């Protein structure tokens, strides 16, 4: 009886997140390869509220071809509801299916994703190429609510050619407009979640509808929160925020083989407090537009796809909030300051990304070849102003800077035989960067300050080869080798003493170098996987050599402004290495019990620590008593997550309860020359659950069950220090109609 009822619920109920509105389709369109489809059927997605440890095979076929990599993971947005996540970085960090990933929680709604020890610039957020306007207040994926995507693919090596020059890639697939057979339909959903620690409210209202030739999806989200309390104390982090977004997707079929999809995203954030950074946000506005044209029978190819995008972010902030002054006492405003810095500063910025991607796909006898070209335009400006300083010398900016990237690529996926799949790809880019030389509030031209030519060109290339071989039932072996170049970001090249949070110490102003060399990586991967009807397990190892790796060095002597600030400059080190391993396992011990565990370890080292500085006005890199290597900064320690899931044994899985423990080792492999400090290990426990009651989904749980007082290694040490939330209870509901 219960199984029959669950099957009925699974057949009638939509997916447990906004992207799942696509599941209201009463029948598939005639051309399933052209029109948007849910990644999984509704009854399958009900079980994905807590995800699996490996979900690549659950991707739709067109997306699965992009994940033929030894270092690829797939994450579905269903977990955004099940795990109560905010932005996409938060979703990736909490998902069991994403391995080798850590995030720096800057606020409850802003996070910076670190993939296998690599950070902004080395990790690209693509789909419509999202780039931060400022690398601390505005990260590449904090703009996007985790419920506004259908799925994402995480590629953890230079094993992709279509996203641009980079070493790690996050490929986002936004919610698409649905289609319905049998006439016009409309549906909707209303959801709300409350978190007790910080009185954090989140609500979302969505509508979708359409017919067999067109469809639409409209969603509005609203989130607010106050300061959260850390564990085992009455210590509050100044982390309040207000955030609103509206997302619109519209799709129309121009013919049986042609379709157009439009996406529009508007994000408004106000009064966002960052406990570890110099600045808080007064406001941040992002507008994103994307148009995609697909033709499944163009004549000159078997499939053609064209994407055009434009994203722009604008923001303003300052240092004047009372919470900021309590958290970082050195920033307290004082007109009588004699140190040269009075604690009062304002910031504003503007950044945009635009471009296109044109791709033709040709089917071969055993696979497909994709050939494409793209254009990526980036534009960035940042002002850090101290208003009480002389107007001629009160700005510490990133001048208006530009880059244009023209690229061509080819990718080939071939099924050699029933057991063996190989992929290969290559890419060539020409990147042209420049910056304004004269900036208001800077006393001399930037080229004189930097002693460098501001116009820079880069010729970049990449190539890779991967293999996946199923050598016995359930068992497969994957290998990969890839090389790629990455040009310096506009921040790394042109920043001039801006207080941009980057190193662990937090309050560090940065100096860029326009004549930085491009990074060059060579990476090898090898992994072993097993999967049957009840068990999934895998182990993945990797090693990468990075020539001209872009890292930091502190300016010596350190700044003495109230004893807290210090400068760092970007520098190439001749050779660095990043290596590690990831392990995952999941076993259905009973039809109502599943156990799981995942482990990730990353080791990063600077192997040529004592290379000289290029900038004439900076000292050579500080000597470490003859030691020519040390750990790279910002490397997350060994981490494991283990737990079990109790769930409804009926096919619909109307309820589930997950208990998990997150075990993080101490991190004593630190970059001493950058004042990085060791961090003790910790263990936290979470319990969360869901229950379907007809068309209503109820969720709830307790995070940090033991009220642990702890700090992540990559959290800032600014002022009183940034610590993670203590015990937090939450509950939510979602009604589909």
N, C-alpha and C positions, 0 to 999 in steps of 0.2 A: 504493500500500500504506500509506504513512504517513498519507495523508489519510483513508483509510478507518478506520485505527486511531484517529486523532485524533477523528473523528466519533463513534466508539464510546465513547471516553473521555469526550467532551463530553456524550454522552447519558446516561452512567452516573454521572458524578461530580457531586457537589453543588457549590454555590457556594463560593468560596474564603474564606469568613468565616462567623461564626455565623449571621448573618441568612440565609445561603444554605441553611441546613438546609431552608428551605421548598422547595427545588428537588427534594427527594426525593419529591414528590407524583407518583404514577404517572399521574394524570389530573386535569384541572381539575374543580373542583366545578361543579354544574349552574348555580349563580348566581355567575358570576365577578366580578360587581360587588360582591357582598356579602362573600365569604370572602377571607381573606388570600391574596395571590399574590406570587411573586417579581417584582421589577421587571423583570428580564430572564430569558430562558431560560438554562439552565446553560451551554450552549456559548457564548452571547453574553457571559456574565459572566466566563468564563475570560479573555477579552481585556481585562477592565476592571481587572486588578490594578494597572495603571499609569494607567488612565483615559484620557479624551479631553479636549480643550480645551473642548468644549461638549457637555453630556449631558442637556439639558432634555428633548429628544425621547425619551430612553430611560426617562423616568418613566412609571409606569402612568397611564392616562387620568385617574383621579380626582385624582392628585397633580399631573398636568401642568396642570390647570386653575388650580392655585394659582401656577403659574410663568409665567403670561401677563403678564409684566412686562418692561420694557426693562432692568431691572437685576436679573435673576434668574439664578442658577447652580444646577446640581444636582450633588451629590456622592454617590457610592455608597460603602458601607463596604468594598467589595472592595479599595479602595486602602489601607485600614488594614492589611491583610496585606501587600500589595505594597510599601508605602512605610514600614512599621514605625512606625506612629503610636500614640500613647498615648490622649489624650482627644480629644474632638471638635474642639476648637480646633486641635490639632496636625494632625488630618486635613484640616481646611479650609485650613490654611496650606500644606500640602504638595501638595494636589491641583492638577493642571493646570486643572481645571474651575472653580476658585474664583478670581475676579479681583478686585483691589482690596482684598485681605485681608492683614493682617499680624498676628502674635501676639507677645505679650510672654512669653517663656519664663521663668517664675518658678522652676520646677524641671522635671526631665524628665517629671513627670506632672501639672503644674499650669501652665496657660497662659491668658492673657487675650486674647480675640479683639478685634481692632480692624478695623472694616469701614469703608472709605473715610474714615479718620481719626476715626471715632467709637468710643466706648468703652462701658464698662458703664453701663447706664441709658439710653443712646441706642440700644443694640443689645439686642433682646429675644430670649431663647431660649425658644421656645414649643413647642407640642405639648401639654405639661402645665405650661407656664409655669415655667421654672427661673429662680430668682433667687438671687444670692449672699448668704450670711449675713454675710460680710465681704469687701469688694471687692478685697482683696489676697491673703489666704490662701485664699479660696474663691471661684472665679470661676464664671460662669454655666454653663459647659460642661465644666469640669474634673471634674465629678462623674461623667461618663458616658464609659465606655470606647468608643472609636470602633468597636469590633467589635459593639456591642450595638444599632446602628441598621441599618436597611435602606438609607435614603437621607436626605438633608437638602436643603432648598431654602434658598438664600441670596437674600434680597430686599434690595437695596441702596438702597432709597429708600422714601418714604411711599406705596408702591403696594400696600398690603394693609390690609384693614379688620378682619380677624377675630382678630388677635393681641393687641390692646391698644394703648394710646397709645405710639408710638415712631417712630423714623426709619429703623431698619434691623432686619431680622427674620431669625432662623434657625429654620426650621420642621423639627423633628426627627420622624422616623417610626421608632419602635422596631421591633425584631424582633417579628413577630406569630406567634401559634400557627398551625401548618400544619393542613391537612386532607388526608386521603388517601382516594381511592376504592378500594373492593375489600377493606375490612377493616382491622383494627388493624395498625399498623406502628410500629417504633421504629428510630431511627438515632442516631448520635453522632459526635463529633469530638474529637480530642485534639491540642493544639498547644503548642509551646514556642518561644521565641526568646531568644537570648543576644546581648548587645551588649558588646563587649570594653572599651569606655571607660566605666568605672564599674561593671564586673561586673554589668550589669543583666540580670535574668532576668524573663521573662514567660511565664506558662503559662495555658492555658484548657481546661477540660473542659466539653463541652456534650452534652446529650441532647435529642432531640425525638421526638415520636410523636403518635399519635392515629388517628382513623378519619374517616369522611366527615362526621360531625356534631360532632366536637370535636377539639382538638389541644392540645399543650403543648410548651413550650420551656424548658429549665432550663440555666443556664450559670454556672460559677464561674470567676473569674479571680484570679490571684495574681501580684503584681509586687514585686520588690525591687531596690534599687540602692545603690551606694556613691557617693562623691565622684567626679566626672568630671574629666578632665585637659583643660586648655585647649590650644590649638595652640602649637607651637614653644616649649614651655616645660615646666617641671615644676610649673606653677601649678595647684593643684587647687581646684575649687569645692566648698564644703560643700553637697552636694545629695543626700544619702542619703535613702531612703524605704522604706516598706513599705505596700503597698496590697492590699486584698482586696475583691472584690465578688461578689455573687450576684444573678442576674437570673432572674425567673420570668415566663413569659407563658402564660396559659391562655385558650382560646377555646372557646365552645360555640355551636352554632346552635340557637336556640330554635324556629325554624320555617324553611321555605324562604326567608323574607324577613327574618328577624330573627336577630341575633347579638349576643353579649356577648364582650368581650375584657377580660382583666385583666392588668395589668403590675405587678410588684413589683420594686423595686431596693433593694438594701442595699449601701452602700459603707462600708468601714472603712479609714481611713488612719492610720498611726502613725509617729512618729519621722521626720517630713518636715522637711528642712532647706531654708530659703529663703536663698540666699546674699546677696541684696540687701535684705532686709527686717529690721525690728527683731526680729520674733518667728519662732520655729520652731513647728511643730505637734507637740504631744505626741500628740494624737489628733483625728480628725475623723470624725463618723458622719453619714451621710445615709440617710434612709429615704424612698423615693418610691413612691406608689401611684397608679394610674390605672385607671379603668373607662370603657369605651366601649361604648355601645349604638347599633346601627345597624338601621334599618328601611328597606327599599327599596320598600315599598308601604304607607305609613302611612294612606293615605286622604286626609288633609288636605294632603299634599304628595307630590311624587314620591320624595323621600328625606328621612329624618330621622336626625340624628346627635346624640347627647348624650355629653358627656365630663365626668367628675368627677375631680379630682386633689387630692392632698395630698403635699407635699414638706417635709421638715424636716431641718435640719442643725444639729449641735451640735459644738463644738470647744473645746479648751484648748491653750494654748501658753505659752512663756516665752523668756527670753533667755540661758539658762545653758549651752547646749552649747559645748564647746571650739571646734568649728568656727566657730560664730558669733563667738566672742571673737577668733579669729584673723582672720576676714574683716573684722570691723568692730571694730577695737581700742577705739573709744570706748565700746563696750558692756561692756567688762570690768568685772565686779562688784568694787566697792570700798566697804566700809563707811566708809572714811575720806574719801570724796569730799566736797569742799567746793563743788562746782559746783551742787549742788541736784539732781543726777541721778546715781545710783550705778551705773547699768547693769543693775540687777536689776528686772525687771518681768514680770508674768504677764498673760495675756489669756484670756478665755473669751467665747463668744458662742452665740447661739441665733437661728435664723431659719427662718421657714416661709412657704410659699406654698400656698394652697388656692383652690379655686374650681370653676366649672363653665362649660361652653359648650353652648348649645342652638342647633341650626341646622337649618332646613328649606330644602330645595332644590326649586325648581320649574323644570321643563323648559319652555323656550320653543320656538318654531319653529326657531330657529337657535342656541340656546345654553341657558344656565341662569342662574337668579337665586337667590342664597342670602340668606336673612334670618336673623339670629341675635341672641342676647343672651348676655352672659357676666358673670360675677362673679369678680373677682380680689382675694383677701385676702392681704396681706403683713403680717408681724409680725417684728420684728427687735430684738435687744438685744446690746450689746457692752460688756464691761468691760475697760479697760486699767488695771491696778493696779500701783502702786509700793509693795511691802509695807513698806519701811523708812520711808516717809513717815507723817505723822500720819494715823490712821484717818479723821479727819473731812475730810481733803483729800488722798486718795491715789488717786482714781479719775478717769479721763479717758474717759468712756463715750460710747456711743450709748444713751440711755435706752430702756427698753421703748417701742417706737414701732409704730404701726399705720397701715395704709391700707386703704381699701375702694374698689374701682373697679367701678362699675356701668356697663355699656356696651351699646349696641345698634348693629347694623351691617347693611349691605346691600351685596352685591357682584353684579355682572352681567357675564357673559362672553357675547359675541355674535359669531357668525360672520356678518359682514355679507354676504359672498359667498365664493366659493371662494378668494379671495386676501387677504381683509381680515378681521382679527379685532380687536375692540375690547373693552376691559374698563373698568368704572367701579365705584367704590365710595365709601362714605361711612360715617362712624362718629361717634357722640356718646358722651362719657364724663362721668360725675360721679365725682370722686375726693375722698375725705374722709380727711384725715390728722390724727393727733394723737400726743402723746408724754407719758410720765410726767414730772411736774414735779420731784418729789423723788426723788433717787437716792442710795443709800448711797455715801459717800466723796466726795460733792460738797457743799461747804459751804453753798451757797445754792441756791434753786430755779432750775431751768434757764431759766424765763421771765425771771428777773431778769438772769441772765448774758447771755441773748440779746437782752434788751430787746425781746421780741416775744411775740405770741400764739402758743401752740403748736398750737392747733386751726386747721387750714387747709383750705379747700375749693377745688377747681379744676373748672371747666367746660371740657372739651376737645372739640375736633372735628377731623376729618380728611376729606379728599375727594381723589379722584384720577381721572384719565382716561388710558388708555394705548391705543396703536394698534400693530398689526403688519401690514404690507402687503407681500405678495410681488408685486413688480412685474415680474419676469421669472424664467425657470427658474433656481432656485438662489439668487436674490438676494431679500433682504427688508430693509425699512426699519422700524425701531421708534422710537416717540416716546412720551414720557410727561410729564405735569405733575401734581404732587401737593403738597398742603399738609397739615400735621399739627401738633398740639400734643403736648408731652411735659411731664408734671409732674415736679418735682424728686423724686429718690429720698429715702428715709428718711435715708440717710447724708448727702446734700447738705443736708438740712434740719436735722438734729438732732445731728450729731456734735459732740462737745465735747472738742477737743484730743487725740483718739486718734491714735496713730502708725500711720496707714494709708498704705502705700506707694501713691503716685499719680503725682507728678511724677518726672521723670528723676532728680532728686537722691536719691530713695529715702527718706531719713530725714527725713520732714516730718510734723508733726502738723497735723491738719485742724480747721477751725472751720466749722460749718454755719450756715445762716441759715434759720429757719423761714418767713421772708417772701420767699423767692425767688419770682420770677415763673416761670411755665411757659415753656418754649422754643417758638418758632413757626418752622416751616421752610416754605419754598417751594422746590421743586426741579424742574428740568427735565432730561430725558434725551433723547438722540438717538443712534441707533446704526445701523450697516449691517452685515449678515451675508451670507455666501455659503457654500453647502454643496452638494457633489455626492458622488459615490461615493468619491472619493479625497481631497477637500480640504474643510477647514473654516477659515474665517477671519472675523474680525469686529473692529469698532472701536466703542467706546462712549464717549461724552462726557457730562459732567454738570456742572451748576452749581447750588448751593444757597445761598440766603440764609437765615440763622437769626437771628431777632430774639430778644433776651433770652437769648442763648446762655449756658449755665452754664459758667464757666471758673474759674480760680484767680487769686489775687493773694497775694503774700508779705506776711506781717506784718512791718512795719518799726518799730523795729529788729529785726533777726534775733536769734534766740535765741543765747546765748553758752555753752550748756552744753557744756563741753569742745570748743567750736568746731565742733560738727557739726550740731546740730539747728536747724531753722527751721520756723516755722509758716506755713500758707497757709489762706486762707479761700475758700469758694465765693462767687462773685459773678456776677450777670448783667452781661454786656456788651451794649450796645444792639444791635449788629449784628455778625455774623461771617459769613464765607463759606467754603464748602468746594467746591472744584471739582477736576476731574481727567479723566483718560482712561485707558482700558484697551484693550489690543489682544491678540488671540490668533490663531494660525494653526497648522494641522496639515496635512501632506500625506503621503499614502502614495506615496512615490517608487517603490517596488517592492512586490511582495507580501510581502517580508520586511523592508522598511525603511520606517519612518515618521519624519519630522522634525517638530519642533514648536518654537514660541516663544510666550511670553506676556510682556506688559509692563504695568505699572501705575504711574500717577503721581497723586499727591494734593497739592493746595495748599490749606492752611487759613490764614485770616487773621482776626485780631481787628480790625475796622474802626472800633471806638469805644473805643480803649484807655484813654482818660483819664476814663471815667465815674466819678462819685463812689461811695464805699462807702455802703451803707445802715446797717450796724451802727454805732452811735454810738461804741463804744469802739475802733473800728478806723480807721486813717488812710485817706484817699482813695487810690485806686490810684496807684501810683508813677508819676511823670512821666518820660517818655522824651525829655527835652529838646525838648518841643514836638511830638514825633511822636505822632499819634493812632491809629496802627495798628502791628501787628507780627504775625509768624506765630503761629498757635495752637500750643500745646505738644503734644508726643506725636504729631507727624505723621511717618509713615514716608516715607523718600526714594524716589526713582525706583528701580524694581526690574525686572529682566528675568530670565527663565529660558528657556534654549534647550537643545536636546538632540536626540537621536535614539533610536529604539527598534528594535532588531533582534529579530525574532520569527519563530517557526515559520510558514512559508507555508501550512501545512495549516490547514483551518478550525478545528480544535480549539485551535490555538496552545498546544501543550504546553510551550513554553519561550519566554522573552523576556529580553532584556538591554537596560536603559536607561542611557544616559550623559547627564548633564545638568550644566549650569553655571548657577549663580545669581550674577547680577551686580547688586550694590547700589551705587548712587551715594553719594557723600558727601552729608551733610545739613548745610548751613550756614544753612538757613532756620529759625532757632531763636527761642524766646521769651526774649529776654535778660532781661526783667524778672522772669522766674521762674527765673533762674540755669540755664537750659537750655544745654547745651554742644554745639558742633558734633561730628559723628562722621565719621571718614574712611570712604570706600567700601572695598569688598572684593569678591572673587570666590571662590566655593567650588565644588568639583566633587564629584559623587556618581556612583557606579555601583552598580546593583542589578539583580538578576535572579531568575527563578523557573524551576522545572522540575517538571513533573508526571511522576511515576513510578507509574503505576497509580492507586491511591486515595490516594497520598501526594504532597503538595505540598511542595517544597523551596524556600526563599527565602534570599537572602543578598545582601551588598553591602558597600561601603565608602563611608562618608560623610565629607565634608571630606578628600578624597583627598590634598591637598597639606599637610595639617596646618596650615591657616591659623589664625593668632591674630587674632581679630576680636571686635568688639562691635557689637550692633545698636543703632540710635539710641534705641530705647525701652527698652533694658536699663538697670537701675539703676546709678548711680555710687557707691553707698554703700560706705564703707570702702575696700577695695582695688579695688573695681569688679567688676562681673559681666561675664564673658566667656563666649563660646560654646564648646562642646566641640571638641577637636582631632580628629584622625583617629580614626574609629570603625569597626571591622569588626563585622558581625553575621551571624548565620545562624539559620535557623529551619525548623521542619517542622510539617506539619499532616496528620493522618491522618483520613480520613473513612470511616465504616463504617455 
